[in-house]
Amino acid sequence: MTGPANPRPWTKHYEPAVPAEPVFREQTVVEFLDASAVKWAQRPAVTFKGRTLTYAELQDQVDRFAAGLAKLGVGKDSRVALWLPNLPQMVIAHFATLRLGAQVVNTNPLYVERELEYQFNDAGVSVVVTLDYLWAGKLRGILGKTPVKHVVVTSIPEYLPFPLNVLAPLKLKKTGQYVRVKPEPGVHFFRDLVKGNAPIAHGPYLPLDHVALLQYTGGTTGVSKGAMLTHRNISVNAQQCGMWFHEAEEGKEVTIACLPFFHVFGMTVAMLWPVMAGFQIVLAPNPRDIDDLVASIRRYRVSMFPAVPALYIAINNYPNIDKLDITSIKGCFSGSAPLPVEVLKRFESLTGGRITEGFGMTETSPVTHGNPLNGLRKPGTVGVPMPGTDHKVVDIETGLLELGPGEEGELCLRGPQVMKGYWNRPEETAQTLRDGWVYSGDLARIDEDGYCAIVGRKKDMIIVNGCNVYPDEVDGVLVAHPAVLEAATIGVPDPQRGEVVRSYVVLRPGMAVTAEELREHCRKLLSAYKVPRHFDIVTELPKSSMMKVLRTELRARVSGD
């Protein structure tokens, strides 16, 4: 008599040190910080442009800032918007807000007034922590249209080392990134809340299932919604990352935070997990500054490098990169977009490190999948589910029929990192969360080994004469051409076919190619209906702050033609 089948057959591909039946610590990420401040008190925690806070100093600043926020009325279930790039102040404010039982509302520094007004009203934000020039340039004009009562203002130079903290304001004034803010009612200064308060006493921690943050979805396909992520969600996901990268040595690694903390990917893999593991976090506020990124990797001997494909591509093509030593890099996590195989191979040959391509979404804190670092990696897939996570593919029409290996449908996910629901949106919550499964909106197929391949978004899918075309597949074929650096494909309306395929292509420096040459290349690798009918050679693709291609902007270009 045989026993029951393995409900998670993919665990046979886990590395031996990765638990198939994980036991997660019942601790919040704030408790992780407290533990790190004891175990690694004098170890560097956060480094910004040459200035470093140790773990003991970071905890002290968190507790002082929490005391300052408490005086502004922040407490359990207050909502605090963090409208900051990757600065020490962002790390401090994040943990201080959670310390008080309040909810973090991460806010993109690129947002315009309309987006800010919507998010602050939707979340019921009472306090905003932001930069001087953002306050003066955007926030002041809309404050009366929101429930915000207090604004805490900081500046980039505040956490720079001497003499940069003195000289930087002169330089930043010229670029508009520094504004001297005068005292006025409701406006407070970050430095005063830290220096003017004794560290808050550590009270009882909130239940793990209490909401820790409202993480807003990108809003690129509709109205942005606040995913309610609990303390358990983000704590477990940080632990899952640690289990997956089991070779990373706690208290010894150096990671670089080029992914923005206001995005859930950067928050978890570049801040929460590193704090839990006692890593040194080197801050890189501008991910488009590749000079600074490469210099920081070399200066601080960065060993852990979470990034997106656009950054791996940029480093691969950095001038004279073959002559620069970036071999300190050991472990990398790639997400947010498909990673071309040639990009992976090139980066690994430059560094000697290993990249695990994975997958996640805002609603799952975010990481759900990864290719084993030293086990079976399947190019073109996002790997297998993280420890304690389940996945399945269901039919697109009803979402009720579970499909078999190799069949394409909507990817569904289940695990302890799945959100509680959408803030004040019960109907959308019911559509997305069904019987414990989150319906991702991503189209995927799962093979016999449990490896998942993302083939596109339901809303990005192109239908040509009734046949489905997945933009990611076309993009993958195009970047395989030796002249192509990046590609992005969309569908455009066509009276005869419904839609036709149109691709935007960025060429490698010094390379040239014709539309007909690209079309012939695609004909060899794609069915005829998938071959783009139109090619646009462009100098760059529109990207979000996470360096993710914005297909919505490309579609807007077509509609505006």
Secondary structure in CASP SS format (residue, H / E / C, confidence):
PFRMAT SS
TARGET T0000
AUTHOR 0000-0000-0000
METHOD secondary structure of the structure
MODEL  1
M C 1.00
T C 1.00
G C 1.00
P C 1.00
A C 1.00
N C 1.00
P C 1.00
R C 1.00
P H 1.00
W H 1.00
T H 1.00
K H 1.00
H H 1.00
Y C 1.00
E C 1.00
P C 1.00
A C 1.00
V C 1.00
P C 1.00
A C 1.00
E C 1.00
P C 1.00
V C 1.00
F C 1.00
R C 1.00
E C 1.00
Q C 1.00
T C 1.00
V H 1.00
V H 1.00
E H 1.00
F H 1.00
L H 1.00
D H 1.00
A H 1.00
S H 1.00
A H 1.00
V H 1.00
K H 1.00
W C 1.00
A C 1.00
Q C 1.00
R C 1.00
P E 1.00
A E 1.00
V E 1.00
T E 1.00
F E 1.00
K C 1.00
G C 1.00
R E 1.00
T E 1.00
L E 1.00
T E 1.00
Y H 1.00
A H 1.00
E H 1.00
L H 1.00
Q H 1.00
D H 1.00
Q H 1.00
V H 1.00
D H 1.00
R H 1.00
F H 1.00
A H 1.00
A H 1.00
G H 1.00
L H 1.00
A H 1.00
K H 1.00
L C 1.00
G C 1.00
V C 1.00
G C 1.00
K C 1.00
D C 1.00
S C 1.00
R E 1.00
V E 1.00
A E 1.00
L E 1.00
W E 1.00
L C 1.00
P C 1.00
N C 1.00
L C 1.00
P H 1.00
Q H 1.00
M H 1.00
V H 1.00
I H 1.00
A H 1.00
H H 1.00
F H 1.00
A H 1.00
T H 1.00
L H 1.00
R H 1.00
L C 1.00
G C 1.00
A C 1.00
Q E 1.00
V E 1.00
V E 1.00
N E 1.00
T C 1.00
N C 1.00
P C 1.00
L C 1.00
Y C 1.00
V C 1.00
E H 1.00
R H 1.00
E H 1.00
L H 1.00
E H 1.00
Y H 1.00
Q H 1.00
F H 1.00
N H 1.00
D H 1.00
A H 1.00
G C 1.00
V C 1.00
S C 1.00
V E 1.00
V E 1.00
V E 1.00
T E 1.00
L E 1.00
D H 1.00
Y H 1.00
L H 1.00
W H 1.00
A H 1.00
G H 1.00
K H 1.00
L H 1.00
R H 1.00
G H 1.00
I H 1.00
L H 1.00
G H 1.00
K H 1.00
T C 1.00
P C 1.00
V C 1.00
K C 1.00
H E 1.00
V E 1.00
V E 1.00
V E 1.00
T E 1.00
S C 1.00
I H 1.00
P H 1.00
E H 1.00
Y H 1.00
L C 1.00
P C 1.00
F C 1.00
P C 1.00
L H 1.00
N H 1.00
V H 1.00
L H 1.00
A H 1.00
P H 1.00
L H 1.00
K H 1.00
L H 1.00
K H 1.00
K H 1.00
T H 1.00
G C 1.00
Q C 1.00
Y C 1.00
V C 1.00
R C 1.00
V C 1.00
K C 1.00
P C 1.00
E C 1.00
P C 1.00
G C 1.00
V E 1.00
H E 1.00
F E 1.00
F H 1.00
R H 1.00
D H 1.00
L H 1.00
V H 1.00
K H 1.00
G C 1.00
N C 1.00
A C 1.00
P C 1.00
I C 1.00
A C 1.00
H C 1.00
G C 1.00
P C 1.00
Y C 1.00
L C 1.00
P C 1.00
L C 1.00
D C 1.00
H C 1.00
V E 1.00
A E 1.00
L E 1.00
L E 1.00
Q E 1.00
Y E 1.00
T C 1.00
G C 1.00
G C 1.00
T C 1.00
T C 1.00
G C 1.00
V C 1.00
S C 1.00
K C 1.00
G E 1.00
A E 1.00
M E 1.00
L E 1.00
T E 1.00
H H 1.00
R H 1.00
N H 1.00
I H 1.00
S H 1.00
V H 1.00
N H 1.00
A H 1.00
Q H 1.00
Q H 1.00
C H 1.00
G H 1.00
M H 1.00
W H 1.00
F C 1.00
H C 1.00
E C 1.00
A C 1.00
E C 1.00
E C 1.00
G C 1.00
K C 1.00
E C 1.00
V E 1.00
T E 1.00
I E 1.00
A E 1.00
C C 1.00
L C 1.00
P C 1.00
F C 1.00
F C 1.00
H C 1.00
V H 1.00
F H 1.00
G H 1.00
M H 1.00
T H 1.00
V H 1.00
A H 1.00
M H 1.00
L H 1.00
W H 1.00
P H 1.00
V H 1.00
M H 1.00
A H 1.00
G C 1.00
F C 1.00
Q E 1.00
I E 1.00
V E 1.00
L E 1.00
A C 1.00
P C 1.00
N C 1.00
P C 1.00
R C 1.00
D C 1.00
I H 1.00
D H 1.00
D H 1.00
L H 1.00
V H 1.00
A H 1.00
S H 1.00
I H 1.00
R H 1.00
R H 1.00
Y H 1.00
R C 1.00
V C 1.00
S C 1.00
M E 1.00
F E 1.00
P E 1.00
A E 1.00
V C 1.00
P H 1.00
A H 1.00
L H 1.00
Y H 1.00
I H 1.00
A H 1.00
I H 1.00
N H 1.00
N C 1.00
Y C 1.00
P C 1.00
N C 1.00
I H 1.00
D H 1.00
K H 1.00
L C 1.00
D C 1.00
I C 1.00
T C 1.00
S C 1.00
I C 1.00
K C 1.00
G E 1.00
C E 1.00
F E 1.00
S E 1.00
G C 1.00
S C 1.00
A C 1.00
P C 1.00
L C 1.00
P C 1.00
V H 1.00
E H 1.00
V H 1.00
L H 1.00
K H 1.00
R H 1.00
F H 1.00
E H 1.00
S H 1.00
L H 1.00
T H 1.00
G C 1.00
G C 1.00
R E 1.00
I E 1.00
T E 1.00
E E 1.00
G E 1.00
F E 1.00
G E 1.00
M C 1.00
T H 1.00
E H 1.00
T H 1.00
S C 1.00
P C 1.00
V E 1.00
T E 1.00
H E 1.00
G E 1.00
N C 1.00
P C 1.00
L C 1.00
N C 1.00
G C 1.00
L C 1.00
R C 1.00
K C 1.00
P C 1.00
G C 1.00
T C 1.00
V C 1.00
G C 1.00
V E 1.00
P E 1.00
M C 1.00
P C 1.00
G C 1.00
T C 1.00
D E 1.00
H E 1.00
K E 1.00
V E 1.00
V E 1.00
D C 1.00
I C 1.00
E C 1.00
T C 1.00
G C 1.00
L C 1.00
L C 1.00
E E 1.00
L C 1.00
G C 1.00
P C 1.00
G C 1.00
E C 1.00
E C 1.00
G E 1.00
E E 1.00
L E 1.00
C E 1.00
L E 1.00
R E 1.00
G C 1.00
P C 1.00
Q C 1.00
V C 1.00
M C 1.00
K C 1.00
G E 1.00
Y E 1.00
W C 1.00
N C 1.00
R C 1.00
P H 1.00
E H 1.00
E H 1.00
T H 1.00
A H 1.00
Q H 1.00
T H 1.00
L E 1.00
R E 1.00
D C 1.00
G C 1.00
W E 1.00
V E 1.00
Y E 1.00
S E 1.00
G E 1.00
D E 1.00
L E 1.00
A E 1.00
R E 1.00
I E 1.00
D C 1.00
E C 1.00
D C 1.00
G C 1.00
Y C 1.00
C E 1.00
A E 1.00
I E 1.00
V E 1.00
G E 1.00
R E 1.00
K C 1.00
K C 1.00
D C 1.00
M C 1.00
I E 1.00
I E 1.00
V E 1.00
N C 1.00
G C 1.00
C E 1.00
N E 1.00
V E 1.00
Y C 1.00
P H 1.00
D H 1.00
E H 1.00
V H 1.00
D H 1.00
G H 1.00
V H 1.00
L H 1.00
V H 1.00
A C 1.00
H C 1.00
P C 1.00
A C 1.00
V E 1.00
L E 1.00
E E 1.00
A E 1.00
A E 1.00
T E 1.00
I E 1.00
G E 1.00
V E 1.00
P E 1.00
D E 1.00
P C 1.00
Q C 1.00
R C 1.00
G E 1.00
E E 1.00
V E 1.00
V E 1.00
R E 1.00
S E 1.00
Y E 1.00
V E 1.00
V E 1.00
L E 1.00
R C 1.00
P C 1.00
G C 1.00
M C 1.00
A C 1.00
V C 1.00
T C 1.00
A H 1.00
E H 1.00
E H 1.00
L H 1.00
R H 1.00
E H 1.00
H H 1.00
C H 1.00
R H 1.00
K H 1.00
L H 1.00
L C 1.00
S C 1.00
A H 1.00
Y H 1.00
K H 1.00
V C 1.00
P C 1.00
R C 1.00
H E 1.00
F E 1.00
D E 1.00
I E 1.00
V C 1.00
T C 1.00
E C 1.00
L C 1.00
P C 1.00
K E 1.00
S C 1.00
S C 1.00
M C 1.00
M C 1.00
K C 1.00
V E 1.00
L C 1.00
R H 1.00
T H 1.00
E H 1.00
L H 1.00
R H 1.00
A H 1.00
R H 1.00
V H 1.00
S H 1.00
G H 1.00
D C 1.00
END
